[in-house]
Amino acid sequence: MEPSVHEPKAPFCFGDRSSSDVVVRLRTQEGRDEWLYCHSDILIQNSKYFSDRLSDKWPTCQILDSRNCVEVHCQDTDFDFHVSILRLFYDSIERLADDAWHNVRNALGILRVAVELECPEIVSACVNYLEAVPWEESEEEEILRTIPGMGQQALPILSRLEPVNHSAVTAIFISAVRFATSSPPPSMNDLKSTAQEQLEYMLTEDDDDPLPIPTDEIKSEILTKLEIMRELVISWTEASDKVVKLIQLASESDEIVIKTRLKAIEVASKVLETIGYGSVILPTSKRLHAVQVWLPFVRATRPLIDAFLSNNEDSAELKIDGEMWQSLESTFVSIILALPSGDQAEILNEWLKSSHAQYPDLTEAFEVWCYRSKVAKRRLAVLGDKERTTGAF
């Protein structure tokens, strides 16, 4: 019966000079030169490269100290990997599938040399390891530089990086849209934010094309969500007066009321953000009404929530991300600056008189209003001159 790979006729040991019948002389251009005492049976069984070098057809095989000598030239960076492979020839196949590789970089180096030396079992074991373990970002970049040049045998390693088929992209995009526009429990708000961020990333046209290709299914899903969003915004805006009045009738210090105020602000912030950034277009009167209702409410509610939290630090339900307050403030500024200048003036006048002018801070809106108002006559005068000039012709 013929001996199988990694099952030598005798229990040879790597580097055993007394039983060795071949020397692998490993050399680099940088001057490293090492003689490694090996066994021809082991080399031939595990490597087609060495099998060819030790065959009768290879004319350059030298005789050294009554042994065949195979001289191998390599890069200095691959020197240790060559030695590792020669050692692995003497290990069992079970070890190759276990802890022989140590880490991704080491396995990648061994794989690169194993491909050159045509060692199919080591190549297969390296591929299985690299295909299964996690990679760091720098390792992933090195894999992308290295693997494509190794041929079909190494391509399974890249399976996690392959483009996904269109149906899978469409399915995950629609699921992300649904989740990003849903109302999950507070514990899942971070996941919702992630879904929103990744949707924006998928749709951004940068060095790469947007990920989803517009299809009837995607368009239908987005249009449906936009229509639902529009109905929600309109309904919430119309009901704002009643919502605020009902909450204000209750005791301000009651914990349930504080929680209700916070929940109302969380919903209002999403609605106002949709209005402020033009996702849903409302007439001026409705936009003005939204600011007139929610700006005083938010201005009065934040100090109540802050005071309650300072006395009830363990109240996890009322802990709120500071980014929401900042986002809400920016939204108010955006909506106000899109209103007619006279309406802006009224809102800013009330803000300057308020004892809670610190939040929301409308400084940006105030500065823009001052600039626009000061240069308005000059700007409109220039526009009027242009119109008169055009009319003259």
C-alpha positions in Angstrom: 0.0 0.0 0.0 1.4 3.4 -1.0 2.0 5.8 2.0 -0.4 8.7 2.1 0.6 12.4 2.4 1.9 13.3 5.8 2.3 9.6 6.7 6.0 8.9 5.9 7.5 5.4 5.7 9.6 6.1 8.7 9.2 8.6 11.6 11.6 11.1 10.1 12.2 14.4 12.0 12.8 17.8 10.4 16.4 18.8 10.6 17.7 15.3 11.5 21.0 15.3 9.8 21.7 11.6 10.5 18.8 10.4 8.5 18.6 13.2 6.0 19.2 12.5 2.3 18.5 16.0 1.0 19.5 19.5 1.9 17.3 22.4 1.2 19.5 25.5 0.9 17.4 28.5 1.5 18.9 31.8 0.3 17.9 35.5 0.0 19.3 38.4 -1.8 20.0 40.1 1.5 22.5 37.3 2.4 20.6 34.9 4.5 21.7 31.4 3.8 20.5 28.3 5.8 20.9 24.6 5.2 17.9 22.6 6.2 18.3 18.9 6.5 15.2 17.1 5.1 14.0 13.8 3.6 13.2 13.3 -0.1 10.2 11.1 0.6 8.6 13.9 2.7 9.4 16.6 0.2 8.2 14.6 -2.8 4.9 13.6 -1.1 4.0 17.2 -0.1 5.3 19.4 -2.8 5.2 19.2 -6.6 8.0 21.8 -6.7 10.3 19.6 -4.7 9.1 16.5 -6.6 10.2 18.1 -9.8 13.5 19.4 -8.4 14.4 15.9 -7.1 13.4 14.1 -10.3 15.8 12.8 -12.9 14.5 15.4 -15.3 16.0 18.3 -13.2 19.5 19.0 -14.4 20.7 21.4 -11.8 20.4 19.2 -8.7 23.7 19.3 -6.9 25.4 16.7 -4.6 26.5 18.0 -1.2 28.0 15.9 1.6 26.6 12.7 -0.1 23.1 14.3 -0.3 21.0 15.9 -3.0 20.9 19.7 -2.6 17.9 21.8 -3.6 18.7 25.5 -3.6 15.7 27.8 -3.1 15.9 31.5 -3.5 13.2 33.6 -1.8 12.4 37.1 -0.6 13.7 37.9 2.9 10.1 38.5 4.1 9.2 34.9 3.0 12.2 33.2 4.5 10.5 32.2 7.8 7.4 31.0 5.9 9.5 28.6 3.8 11.0 27.2 7.0 7.5 26.9 8.5 6.3 25.0 5.4 9.1 22.5 5.6 8.3 21.9 9.3 4.6 21.4 8.4 5.6 18.6 6.0 6.5 16.6 9.0 3.2 17.3 10.9 -0.1 15.3 10.7 -2.9 16.5 8.5 -5.0 17.0 11.7 -2.6 19.6 13.0 -2.9 21.5 9.7 -6.6 22.0 10.4 -6.0 23.1 14.0 -3.5 25.6 15.4 -0.6 25.6 12.9 -1.4 29.0 11.5 -1.4 31.2 14.7 -2.9 34.2 13.0 -4.1 35.6 9.7 -0.9 37.3 8.7 1.1 34.1 9.3 -1.4 31.9 7.5 -1.4 34.3 4.5 2.4 34.2 4.3 2.4 30.4 4.5 -0.3 30.3 1.8 1.7 32.5 -0.5 4.7 30.2 -0.3 2.6 27.0 -0.4 1.2 28.1 -3.7 4.7 28.8 -5.1 5.9 25.4 -3.9 2.7 23.7 -5.1 1.7 22.1 -1.7 -2.0 21.2 -2.2 -2.8 20.1 1.3 -1.2 23.1 3.0 -2.9 25.4 0.5 -6.2 23.8 1.2 -5.7 24.0 5.0 -4.7 27.7 4.8 -7.7 28.5 2.6 -10.0 26.8 5.1 -8.5 28.7 8.0 -8.5 32.1 6.3 -12.0 31.6 5.0 -13.3 30.9 8.5 -11.6 33.3 10.9 -12.3 37.1 11.4 -10.0 39.6 9.8 -8.9 43.1 11.0 -9.2 45.9 8.5 -5.5 45.9 7.7 -5.5 42.1 7.2 -8.5 42.5 4.8 -6.6 44.9 2.7 -3.5 42.6 2.6 -5.8 39.7 1.6 -7.3 41.8 -1.2 -3.8 42.6 -2.5 -2.5 39.0 -2.3 -5.3 36.4 -2.9 -6.4 37.4 -6.5 -3.0 36.4 -7.9 -3.1 32.9 -6.4 -5.7 31.5 -8.8 -8.9 29.6 -8.3 -7.7 27.5 -5.4 -7.5 30.6 -3.1 -10.7 32.4 -4.3 -13.0 30.9 -1.5 -11.2 33.2 0.9 -12.8 36.2 -0.9 -16.4 34.9 -0.6 -17.2 37.3 2.2 -16.2 40.2 0.0 -18.0 39.3 -3.2 -20.8 41.6 -4.5 -24.2 40.5 -3.3 -26.9 39.6 -5.9 -29.5 42.3 -6.7 -32.4 40.5 -4.9 -30.5 40.3 -1.7 -29.6 44.0 -1.8 -33.2 44.9 -2.5 -34.4 42.7 0.4 -32.0 44.2 3.0 -32.6 47.8 1.7 -36.3 47.5 2.1 -36.0 45.9 5.5 -33.7 48.8 6.6 -36.1 51.4 5.3 -38.9 49.8 7.3 -36.9 49.6 10.4 -35.5 53.2 10.0 -39.0 54.6 9.7 -40.5 52.5 12.5 -41.1 53.3 16.1 -39.1 50.7 18.0 -38.8 50.6 21.9 -36.2 53.0 23.4 -33.7 50.1 23.8 -33.5 49.8 20.0 -33.0 53.5 19.2 -29.3 53.0 18.5 -30.1 50.2 16.0 -32.7 52.5 14.3 -30.0 55.2 14.1 -27.6 52.7 12.6 -30.2 51.7 10.0 -30.7 55.4 9.0 -27.0 56.0 8.7 -26.4 52.9 6.6 -29.4 53.8 4.3 -27.7 57.2 3.7 -24.4 55.5 3.0 -26.0 52.9 0.6 -27.6 55.7 -1.3 -24.6 58.1 -1.4 -22.9 58.3 -4.8 -19.2 58.7 -4.0 -16.3 56.7 -5.5 -18.7 53.8 -5.8 -22.2 53.7 -7.2 -25.2 53.7 -4.8 -25.7 50.1 -3.6 -29.4 49.6 -4.4 -30.5 49.8 -8.1 -33.9 51.6 -8.2 -36.6 49.0 -9.0 -40.4 49.2 -8.9 -40.3 47.4 -5.6 -37.9 49.9 -4.0 -39.7 52.9 -5.5 -43.0 51.6 -4.2 -41.7 51.0 -0.7 -40.1 54.5 -0.6 -43.2 56.2 -2.0 -45.4 54.3 0.5 -43.2 55.4 3.4 -43.1 59.0 2.2 -46.9 59.0 2.0 -47.2 57.6 5.5 -44.7 60.1 6.7 -46.6 63.0 5.1 -49.9 61.8 6.7 -48.2 61.5 10.1 -46.6 65.0 9.8 -49.9 66.6 8.8 -51.9 64.8 11.4 -49.4 65.5 14.2 -49.1 69.2 13.2 -52.9 69.6 13.3 -53.2 67.8 16.6 -50.2 69.7 18.2 -52.4 72.3 20.0 -54.5 69.6 21.7 -51.5 67.5 22.6 -49.7 70.4 24.2 -52.8 71.7 26.1 -53.6 68.2 27.5 -50.1 67.8 28.8 -50.0 71.3 30.3 -53.1 70.7 32.3 -51.3 68.1 34.4 -48.9 68.7 37.3 -45.5 69.6 36.0 -43.7 67.7 38.8 -45.5 64.4 38.3 -43.1 61.7 36.9 -45.7 60.3 34.5 -46.3 63.8 33.1 -42.5 64.4 32.8 -42.3 61.1 30.8 -45.2 62.1 28.7 -43.6 65.5 27.9 -40.4 63.7 26.9 -42.3 61.2 24.7 -44.2 64.1 23.0 -40.9 65.9 22.3 -39.3 62.8 20.9 -42.2 62.5 18.4 -42.3 66.2 17.7 -38.5 66.2 17.0 -39.0 63.7 14.3 -41.9 65.5 12.8 -40.2 68.9 13.0 -37.0 67.5 11.4 -39.1 66.2 8.5 -40.5 69.7 8.0 -37.2 71.5 8.6 -35.3 69.6 6.0 -38.0 69.6 3.4 -38.8 65.9 3.4 -42.5 66.9 3.7 -43.5 70.2 2.3 -46.1 72.2 4.3 -47.5 75.7 3.6 -46.1 78.6 5.5 -49.0 78.9 7.9 -48.6 75.3 9.1 -44.8 75.6 9.5 -45.3 78.8 11.5 -47.9 77.1 13.6 -45.6 74.2 14.3 -42.9 76.5 15.6 -45.4 78.6 17.7 -46.7 75.5 19.4 -43.6 73.4 20.0 -40.9 76.1 20.6 -42.4 77.3 23.9 -43.2 73.8 24.9 -39.7 72.5 24.4 -38.3 75.7 26.0 -40.3 75.0 29.1 -39.9 71.2 29.2 -36.2 70.9 29.1 -35.5 72.6 32.4 -38.2 70.3 34.0 -36.6 67.2 32.6 -33.1 68.3 33.7 -34.4 69.2 37.2 -36.2 65.8 37.5 -33.1 63.9 36.4 -30.9 65.7 38.9 -33.1 64.5 41.7 -33.7 61.0 40.1 -30.4 59.9 38.6 -31.5 56.3 38.5 -34.5 57.0 36.2 -33.2 55.3 33.0 -36.4 55.9 31.1 -35.8 59.7 31.2 -32.2 59.6 30.2 -32.0 61.2 26.8 -29.2 61.5 24.3 -27.8 65.1 24.2 -27.8 64.8 20.4 -31.6 64.9 20.3 -31.6 68.3 22.0 -28.9 69.6 19.6 -30.8 68.2 16.6 -34.0 69.7 17.7 -32.3 73.1 18.2 -30.9 72.9 14.6 -34.3 71.9 13.3 -36.0 75.0 14.8 -33.3 77.2 13.3 -33.9 75.6 9.8 -37.7 76.0 10.0 -37.5 79.6 11.3 -35.1 80.8 8.6 -37.4 79.4 5.9 -40.3 81.6 7.2 -41.1 85.1 6.0 -38.8 87.7 7.6 -41.7 89.3 9.5 -42.6 86.0 11.1 -38.9 85.4 11.9 -38.8 88.8 13.7 -41.8 87.9 15.9 -40.3 84.5 16.9 -36.9 86.0 17.6 -38.4 88.9 19.6 -40.2 86.4 21.9 -36.9 84.4 22.2 -34.9 87.4 23.3 -37.5 88.2 26.0 -37.7 84.7 27.3 -36.0 83.6 30.5 -35.1 80.3 28.8 -33.3 81.9 25.8 -30.4 79.6 26.4 -32.3 76.7 24.9 -33.2 76.4 22.2 -30.4 78.7 21.2 -31.6 80.7 18.2 -28.4 82.7 17.9 -27.7 81.4 14.4 -31.2 82.4 13.2 -30.9 85.8 14.9 -27.5 86.5 13.1 -28.9 85.5 9.7 -32.1 87.5 10.2 -30.0 90.6 11.2 -27.8 90.3 8.1 -30.7 89.6 5.7 -32.7 92.6 7.1 -29.8 95.0 6.9 -29.0 94.2 3.3 -32.6 93.6 2.1 -33.2 97.0 0.6 -29.9 96.9 -1.3 -30.5 93.4 -2.5 -34.1 94.1 -3.6 -33.1 97.4 -5.1 -30.6 95.6 -7.3 -33.2 93.1 -8.3 -35.6 95.9 -9.1 -33.0 97.6 -11.3 -32.5 94.4 -13.2 -36.2 94.0 -13.8 -36.6 97.6 -15.0 -33.6 97.1 -17.3 -35.1 93.9 -18.7 -38.4 95.6 -19.2 -36.8 98.4 -21.2 -35.9 96.0 -23.9 
